[in-house]
Amino acid sequence: MATSFELGRLTDRRPPFKYAALTRVWFSDTDAQGVVYYGRYLPYFDHARTEYHRHLGSLWTDGAELVMRASTVEYHAPARFDDLLEIFVRVSRLGRSSVAYEHCAVRIPDDTLMVTATQTLVLVDLKTRRPTPIPDAAREPLRGFEGSDLVE
């Protein structure tokens, strides 16, 4: 029995973001100082991005996948064990073969901004390992969801 279950949700709490996923800081996410180890935010962003795509439906074609090209992260405040974080995600730009995502992590319930990030992923043909154009079938759901906030 197949079920469709999202671990993210639509939101209007932090425009221009329209989607967010929740995550909890586990003890294993923290370092010797008791704060989230800086590298642990990347899986949080992956989680939110995956749920964002799950919400929009299958966007990519068989034989191609998104690979990380660049990631820039800025740390604003320390998260600690058991904090509940809302990870906002959006597509800010669509290139010929690349997609730029923006993320921010906010602690709930005090709405403290913890981390911001931009990431560029490239759609790559699995056989040639070369960039391949993003098909219109993938562009349309992103255009429809992000609206005028999307740059092409």
Residue frames as a rotation matrix with the C-alpha (Angstrom) as fourth column:
MET 1
0.585 0.811 0.000 0.00
0.811 -0.585 0.000 0.00
0.000 0.000 -1.000 0.00
ALA 2
-0.490 -0.752 0.441 1.58
0.760 -0.616 -0.205 3.27
0.426 0.235 0.874 -1.13
THR 3
0.571 0.621 -0.536 0.97
0.794 -0.584 0.170 6.35
-0.207 -0.523 -0.827 0.94
SER 4
-0.006 -0.526 0.851 1.93
0.505 -0.736 -0.451 9.94
0.863 0.427 0.270 0.36
PHE 5
0.760 0.175 -0.626 3.20
0.649 -0.258 0.716 11.56
-0.036 -0.950 -0.310 3.52
GLU 6
0.285 -0.648 0.706 5.09
0.208 -0.677 -0.706 14.82
0.936 0.348 -0.059 3.77
LEU 7
0.160 -0.330 -0.930 7.35
0.987 0.043 0.155 15.80
-0.011 -0.943 0.333 6.64
GLY 8
-0.924 -0.376 -0.066 7.10
0.370 -0.925 0.086 19.42
-0.094 0.055 0.994 5.52
ARG 9
0.056 0.984 -0.170 4.31
0.877 -0.129 -0.463 21.93
-0.477 -0.123 -0.870 5.12
LEU 10
0.029 0.095 0.995 3.15
0.671 -0.740 0.051 24.99
0.741 0.666 -0.085 3.26
THR 11
-0.004 -0.074 -0.997 3.84
0.916 -0.400 0.026 28.21
-0.401 -0.914 0.069 5.15
ASP 12
0.450 0.087 0.889 3.45
0.515 -0.838 -0.179 31.96
0.729 0.539 -0.422 4.91
ARG 13
0.810 -0.100 -0.578 5.45
0.548 -0.226 0.806 32.66
-0.211 -0.969 -0.128 8.09
ARG 14
0.102 -0.883 -0.457 8.65
0.125 -0.445 0.887 33.88
-0.987 -0.148 0.065 6.38
PRO 15
0.931 0.268 0.250 8.13
0.280 -0.080 -0.957 35.25
-0.236 0.960 -0.150 2.84
PRO 16
-0.052 0.503 -0.862 9.34
-0.997 0.023 0.074 34.67
0.057 0.864 0.501 0.19
PHE 17
-0.962 -0.270 -0.023 9.55
-0.267 0.958 -0.105 31.10
0.051 -0.095 -0.994 1.55
LYS 18
-0.049 0.990 -0.131 6.39
-0.939 -0.001 0.345 29.08
0.341 0.140 0.930 0.95
TYR 19
0.698 0.219 -0.681 7.52
-0.100 0.973 0.210 25.70
0.709 -0.078 0.701 2.29
ALA 20
-0.122 -0.734 0.668 9.25
-0.932 -0.147 -0.331 24.42
0.341 -0.663 -0.666 5.42
ALA 21
0.330 0.130 -0.935 10.10
0.105 0.979 0.173 21.16
0.938 -0.155 0.310 7.13
LEU 22
0.698 -0.055 0.714 10.51
-0.697 -0.283 0.659 20.54
0.166 -0.958 -0.235 10.85
THR 23
0.211 -0.648 -0.732 13.49
0.181 0.762 -0.622 18.83
0.961 -0.001 0.277 12.44
ARG 24
0.991 0.049 0.124 14.59
-0.118 -0.109 0.987 18.18
0.061 -0.993 -0.102 15.98
VAL 25
0.127 -0.991 0.048 18.20
-0.777 -0.129 -0.616 18.59
0.616 0.041 -0.786 17.15
TRP 26
0.888 0.103 -0.448 19.33
0.108 0.900 0.421 15.18
0.447 -0.423 0.788 18.37
PHE 27
0.770 -0.635 0.056 22.17
-0.165 -0.113 0.980 14.66
-0.616 -0.764 -0.192 20.83
SER 28
0.203 -0.715 0.669 24.26
0.741 0.559 0.372 13.14
-0.640 0.420 0.643 18.02
ASP 29
0.587 0.070 0.807 23.94
0.681 -0.581 -0.445 16.46
0.438 0.811 -0.389 16.10
THR 30
0.971 -0.142 0.191 25.82
-0.219 -0.849 0.480 18.37
0.094 -0.508 -0.856 18.81
ASP 31
0.235 -0.964 -0.124 29.55
0.053 0.140 -0.989 18.91
0.971 0.225 0.084 19.37
ALA 32
-0.313 -0.481 -0.819 31.67
0.803 0.326 -0.498 19.10
0.506 -0.814 0.284 22.53
GLN 33
-0.987 -0.024 0.157 30.33
-0.046 -0.905 -0.423 22.60
0.152 -0.425 0.892 23.27
GLY 34
-0.570 0.821 0.008 26.74
0.478 0.340 -0.810 21.27
-0.668 -0.458 -0.587 23.25
VAL 35
0.024 0.568 -0.823 25.70
-0.560 -0.674 -0.481 23.12
-0.828 0.472 0.302 20.09
VAL 36
0.869 0.334 0.366 24.77
0.110 0.591 -0.799 21.78
-0.483 0.734 0.477 16.66
TYR 37
-0.220 -0.946 0.239 27.94
0.403 0.135 0.905 20.84
-0.888 0.296 0.352 14.81
TYR 38
-0.239 0.143 -0.960 28.10
-0.555 -0.832 0.015 23.15
-0.797 0.536 0.278 11.79
GLY 39
-0.894 -0.194 -0.403 28.09
-0.446 0.439 0.780 20.31
0.025 0.877 -0.480 9.24
ARG 40
-0.737 0.655 0.166 24.81
0.520 0.706 -0.481 18.91
-0.433 -0.268 -0.861 10.57
TYR 41
-0.143 0.718 -0.681 22.86
-0.314 -0.686 -0.657 21.73
-0.939 0.120 0.323 8.95
LEU 42
-0.683 -0.153 -0.714 23.51
-0.727 0.040 0.686 20.26
-0.076 0.987 -0.138 5.49
PRO 43
-0.893 0.433 -0.126 21.36
0.403 0.892 0.204 17.17
0.200 0.131 -0.971 6.19
TYR 44
-0.335 0.800 -0.499 18.67
0.418 -0.348 -0.839 19.48
-0.845 -0.489 -0.218 7.60
PHE 45
-0.270 0.182 -0.945 18.69
-0.694 -0.718 0.060 21.38
-0.668 0.672 0.320 4.29
ASP 46
-0.925 -0.073 -0.373 18.62
-0.322 0.673 0.666 18.10
0.203 0.736 -0.646 2.31
HIS 47
-0.707 0.701 -0.093 15.59
0.628 0.561 -0.540 17.01
-0.326 -0.440 -0.837 4.34
ALA 48
-0.091 0.693 -0.715 13.71
0.003 -0.718 -0.696 20.25
-0.996 -0.065 0.064 3.62
ARG 49
-0.479 -0.150 -0.865 14.65
-0.808 -0.309 0.502 20.18
-0.343 0.939 0.027 -0.08
THR 50
-0.988 0.118 -0.099 13.48
0.074 0.927 0.367 16.56
0.135 0.355 -0.925 -0.41
GLU 51
-0.411 0.889 -0.203 10.13
0.679 0.150 -0.719 17.36
-0.608 -0.433 -0.665 1.21
TYR 52
-0.190 0.264 -0.946 9.78
-0.437 -0.885 -0.159 20.47
-0.879 0.383 0.283 -0.99
HIS 53
-0.737 -0.141 -0.661 10.22
-0.673 0.246 0.698 18.27
0.064 0.959 -0.276 -4.08
ARG 54
-0.872 0.489 -0.013 7.88
0.482 0.856 -0.185 15.63
-0.080 -0.168 -0.983 -2.66
HIS 55
-0.230 0.811 -0.538 5.25
0.241 -0.488 -0.839 18.37
-0.943 -0.323 -0.083 -2.30
LEU 56
-0.106 0.136 -0.985 5.67
-0.773 -0.634 -0.005 19.50
-0.625 0.761 0.172 -5.91
GLY 57
0.888 0.390 0.245 5.75
-0.185 0.790 -0.584 15.96
-0.421 0.473 0.774 -7.30
SER 58
0.232 -0.828 0.511 8.44
0.685 0.512 0.519 14.25
-0.691 0.229 0.686 -9.33
LEU 59
0.690 0.024 -0.724 10.32
-0.251 -0.930 -0.270 17.02
-0.679 0.368 -0.635 -11.12
TRP 60
-0.177 -0.904 -0.389 13.23
-0.808 -0.092 0.581 15.29
-0.561 0.418 -0.715 -12.78
THR 61
0.575 0.364 -0.733 13.53
-0.785 0.499 -0.367 12.83
0.232 0.786 0.573 -15.62
ASP 62
0.880 -0.299 0.370 14.83
0.149 0.912 0.382 9.28
-0.451 -0.281 0.847 -15.59
GLY 63
0.482 -0.780 0.398 18.53
0.846 0.298 -0.441 9.12
0.225 0.550 0.804 -16.27
ALA 64
-0.176 -0.525 0.833 19.34
0.134 -0.851 -0.508 12.48
0.975 0.022 0.220 -14.63
GLU 65
0.452 0.305 -0.838 19.81
0.864 0.084 0.496 13.65
0.222 -0.949 -0.226 -11.05
LEU 66
0.813 -0.143 0.564 20.63
-0.206 -0.977 0.050 16.81
0.544 -0.157 -0.824 -9.16
VAL 67
0.266 -0.792 -0.550 24.18
0.900 0.408 -0.152 17.08
0.345 -0.455 0.821 -7.81
MET 68
0.765 -0.009 -0.643 25.59
0.415 -0.757 0.505 19.72
-0.492 -0.653 -0.575 -5.47
ARG 69
0.431 -0.613 0.662 27.69
0.638 -0.312 -0.704 22.39
0.638 0.726 0.256 -7.20
ALA 70
-0.615 -0.590 0.522 28.03
0.068 -0.700 -0.711 25.01
0.785 -0.402 0.471 -4.46
SER 71
0.440 0.708 -0.552 26.91
0.705 0.108 0.701 25.59
0.556 -0.698 -0.451 -0.89
THR 72
-0.596 -0.541 0.593 27.30
0.039 -0.758 -0.652 28.74
0.802 -0.365 0.473 1.21
VAL 73
0.327 0.672 -0.665 26.21
0.730 0.267 0.629 28.69
0.601 -0.690 -0.403 4.84
GLU 74
-0.460 -0.396 0.795 26.10
-0.208 -0.822 -0.530 31.55
0.863 -0.409 0.295 7.34
TYR 75
-0.187 0.299 -0.936 25.68
0.825 0.565 0.016 30.86
0.534 -0.769 -0.352 11.05
HIS 76
-0.097 0.287 0.953 23.73
-0.141 -0.952 0.272 33.39
0.985 -0.108 0.133 13.13
ALA 77
0.093 0.183 0.979 22.97
-0.987 -0.113 0.115 31.67
0.131 -0.977 0.170 16.46
PRO 78
-0.844 -0.505 -0.181 23.73
-0.476 0.861 -0.180 28.30
0.246 -0.066 -0.967 18.08
ALA 79
0.373 0.907 -0.194 21.10
-0.693 0.412 0.592 25.58
0.617 -0.087 0.782 18.18
ARG 80
-0.586 -0.543 0.602 21.27
-0.811 0.393 -0.434 23.08
-0.001 -0.742 -0.670 21.04
PHE 81
-0.960 0.175 -0.217 20.09
0.169 0.984 0.049 19.57
0.223 0.010 -0.975 21.84
ASP 82
-0.458 0.883 -0.106 16.30
0.814 0.369 -0.448 19.13
-0.356 -0.292 -0.888 21.65
ASP 83
-0.537 0.298 -0.789 15.67
-0.341 -0.932 -0.121 22.47
-0.772 0.204 0.602 19.87
LEU 84
0.200 0.654 0.730 12.87
0.712 0.415 -0.567 22.28
-0.673 0.633 -0.382 17.32
LEU 85
-0.634 -0.497 -0.593 13.94
-0.080 -0.720 0.689 23.88
-0.770 0.484 0.417 14.04
GLU 86
0.639 0.743 0.200 11.83
0.254 0.042 -0.966 24.95
-0.726 0.668 -0.162 11.11
ILE 87
-0.515 -0.850 0.108 13.89
0.290 -0.054 0.956 24.67
-0.807 0.523 0.274 7.92
PHE 88
0.545 0.688 -0.479 12.54
-0.169 -0.469 -0.867 26.95
-0.821 0.553 -0.140 5.19
VAL 89
-0.524 -0.679 0.514 13.39
0.397 0.339 0.853 26.19
-0.753 0.651 0.092 1.56
ARG 90
0.649 0.697 -0.306 12.69
-0.048 -0.364 -0.930 27.75
-0.759 0.618 -0.203 -1.80
VAL 91
-0.025 -0.594 0.804 13.95
0.973 0.171 0.157 27.79
-0.231 0.786 0.574 -5.35
SER 92
0.238 0.055 -0.970 15.15
0.178 -0.984 -0.013 31.30
-0.955 -0.169 -0.244 -6.07
ARG 93
0.041 -0.285 -0.958 16.62
-0.876 -0.472 0.103 30.82
-0.481 0.834 -0.269 -9.56
LEU 94
0.586 0.119 0.802 16.32
0.255 0.912 -0.321 28.38
-0.769 0.392 0.504 -12.44
GLY 95
-0.199 -0.703 -0.683 19.16
-0.677 -0.405 0.614 28.29
-0.708 0.585 -0.396 -14.92
ARG 96
0.035 0.154 -0.987 19.53
-0.928 0.371 0.025 26.18
0.370 0.916 0.156 -18.05
SER 97
0.099 -0.066 -0.993 20.76
0.039 0.997 -0.063 23.16
0.994 -0.032 0.101 -16.04
SER 98
-0.804 -0.487 -0.341 21.08
0.368 0.043 -0.929 24.56
0.467 -0.873 0.144 -12.51
VAL 99
0.426 0.904 0.031 18.73
0.388 -0.214 0.897 25.29
0.817 -0.370 -0.442 -9.63
ALA 100
-0.707 -0.607 0.364 19.53
-0.046 -0.474 -0.879 27.77
0.706 -0.638 0.307 -6.83
TYR 101
0.298 0.749 -0.592 17.94
0.640 0.304 0.706 27.04
0.708 -0.590 -0.389 -3.45
GLU 102
-0.404 -0.331 0.853 17.73
-0.498 -0.703 -0.508 29.29
0.768 -0.630 0.119 -0.43
HIS 103
0.120 0.379 -0.918 17.33
0.626 0.689 0.366 27.93
0.771 -0.618 -0.154 3.08
CYS 104
-0.375 -0.327 0.868 16.98
-0.601 -0.627 -0.496 29.32
0.706 -0.707 0.038 6.56
ALA 105
-0.257 0.212 -0.943 16.73
0.624 0.781 0.005 27.53
0.738 -0.587 -0.333 9.87
VAL 106
-0.263 0.304 0.916 14.62
-0.572 -0.813 0.105 29.13
0.777 -0.497 0.388 12.58
ARG 107
-0.945 -0.057 -0.323 14.22
0.220 0.621 -0.753 27.92
0.243 -0.782 -0.574 16.16
ILE 108
0.032 0.987 0.159 10.68
-0.153 -0.153 0.976 27.37
0.988 -0.056 0.146 17.35
PRO 109
0.278 0.943 0.183 9.01
0.960 -0.266 -0.083 28.81
-0.030 0.199 -0.980 19.42
ASP 110
0.231 -0.172 -0.958 11.08
0.434 -0.863 0.260 32.01
-0.871 -0.476 -0.124 19.74
ASP 111
0.908 0.236 0.345 11.55
0.398 -0.234 -0.887 32.45
-0.129 0.943 -0.306 15.96
THR 112
0.399 -0.854 -0.335 15.33
-0.368 -0.483 0.794 32.99
-0.840 -0.194 -0.507 16.28
LEU 113
0.868 -0.211 -0.450 17.18
-0.421 0.168 -0.891 32.87
0.263 0.963 0.057 12.97
MET 114
0.674 -0.616 0.407 19.89
-0.005 0.548 0.836 30.23
-0.739 -0.566 0.366 13.35
VAL 115
-0.463 -0.817 0.344 21.37
0.260 0.246 0.934 29.68
-0.847 0.522 0.098 9.88
THR 116
0.632 0.555 -0.541 20.94
-0.451 -0.304 -0.839 30.85
-0.630 0.774 0.059 6.29
ALA 117
-0.349 -0.754 0.557 22.24
0.129 0.550 0.825 29.11
-0.928 0.360 -0.095 3.19
THR 118
0.486 0.395 -0.780 22.27
-0.798 -0.164 -0.580 29.15
-0.357 0.904 0.236 -0.58
GLN 119
-0.243 -0.521 0.818 22.94
-0.026 0.847 0.532 26.03
-0.970 0.108 -0.219 -2.58
THR 120
0.129 0.222 -0.967 23.28
-0.965 -0.196 -0.173 25.48
-0.228 0.955 0.189 -6.32
LEU 121
-0.080 -0.073 0.994 22.52
-0.002 0.997 0.073 22.06
-0.997 0.004 -0.080 -7.71
VAL 122
-0.406 -0.133 -0.904 23.03
-0.878 -0.217 0.426 20.99
-0.253 0.967 -0.029 -11.31
LEU 123
0.675 0.635 0.376 20.94
-0.425 0.751 -0.506 18.45
-0.603 0.182 0.777 -13.23
VAL 124
-0.349 -0.909 -0.228 23.42
-0.846 0.201 0.494 15.87
-0.403 0.366 -0.839 -14.53
ASP 125
0.554 0.395 -0.733 22.93
-0.719 0.671 -0.182 13.11
0.420 0.628 0.656 -17.10
LEU 126
0.651 -0.249 0.717 23.86
-0.502 0.568 0.652 9.88
-0.570 -0.785 0.245 -15.30
LYS 127
0.808 -0.351 0.473 25.50
0.545 0.750 -0.375 8.27
-0.223 0.561 0.797 -18.35
THR 128
0.430 -0.653 0.623 27.66
0.502 -0.401 -0.766 11.19
0.751 0.642 0.156 -19.47
ARG 129
0.127 -0.273 -0.954 28.03
0.959 -0.211 0.188 12.87
-0.253 -0.938 0.235 -16.04
ARG 130
-0.870 -0.338 0.359 27.53
0.448 -0.846 0.288 16.19
0.206 0.412 0.888 -17.86
PRO 131
-0.640 0.667 -0.383 24.98
-0.143 -0.593 -0.792 18.95
-0.755 -0.452 0.475 -17.16
THR 132
-0.718 0.524 0.459 21.69
0.673 0.353 0.649 18.47
0.178 0.775 -0.607 -18.96
PRO 133
-0.749 0.439 0.497 18.91
-0.311 -0.895 0.321 21.04
0.585 0.086 0.806 -19.51
ILE 134
-0.802 0.583 0.131 16.12
-0.014 0.201 -0.979 21.18
-0.598 -0.787 -0.153 -16.95
PRO 135
-0.749 0.544 0.379 13.00
0.597 0.305 0.742 19.97
0.288 0.782 -0.553 -18.79
ASP 136
-0.610 0.612 0.503 9.88
-0.432 -0.789 0.436 22.12
0.664 0.049 0.746 -19.03
ALA 137
0.292 0.750 -0.593 8.00
0.141 0.580 0.803 19.42
0.946 -0.317 0.063 -17.12
ALA 138
-0.075 -0.394 -0.916 10.23
0.978 0.150 -0.144 20.24
0.194 -0.907 0.374 -14.12
ARG 139
-0.920 -0.324 0.219 10.16
0.303 -0.945 -0.121 24.00
0.247 -0.045 0.968 -14.64
GLU 140
-0.312 0.889 0.336 6.37
-0.046 -0.367 0.929 24.35
0.949 0.274 0.155 -14.70
PRO 141
0.478 0.519 -0.708 5.65
0.676 0.298 0.674 23.13
0.561 -0.801 -0.208 -11.14
LEU 142
-0.334 -0.686 -0.646 8.44
0.923 -0.377 -0.076 25.37
-0.192 -0.622 0.759 -9.80
ARG 143
-0.883 0.068 0.464 7.12
0.150 -0.896 0.417 28.37
0.444 0.438 0.781 -11.73
GLY 144
0.029 0.999 0.026 3.60
0.133 -0.030 0.991 27.69
0.991 -0.025 -0.134 -10.50
PHE 145
0.449 0.111 -0.886 4.66
0.843 0.277 0.462 27.31
0.297 -0.954 0.031 -6.88
GLU 146
-0.342 -0.718 -0.606 7.25
0.858 -0.501 0.109 30.11
-0.382 -0.483 0.788 -6.59
GLY 147
0.691 0.718 0.082 5.46
0.682 -0.610 -0.405 32.56
-0.241 0.336 -0.911 -8.89
SER 148
0.840 -0.285 0.462 7.06
0.054 -0.802 -0.594 35.96
0.540 0.524 -0.658 -9.39
ASP 149
0.732 -0.605 0.313 9.69
-0.518 -0.195 0.833 35.22
-0.443 -0.772 -0.456 -6.70
LEU 150
0.439 -0.553 0.708 11.44
0.519 0.800 0.302 32.86
-0.733 0.235 0.638 -9.14
VAL 151
0.289 -0.461 -0.839 14.21
-0.697 -0.702 0.146 34.24
-0.656 0.543 -0.524 -11.35
GLU 152
0.618 -0.120 0.777 14.90
0.494 0.828 -0.265 32.56
-0.612 0.548 0.570 -14.69
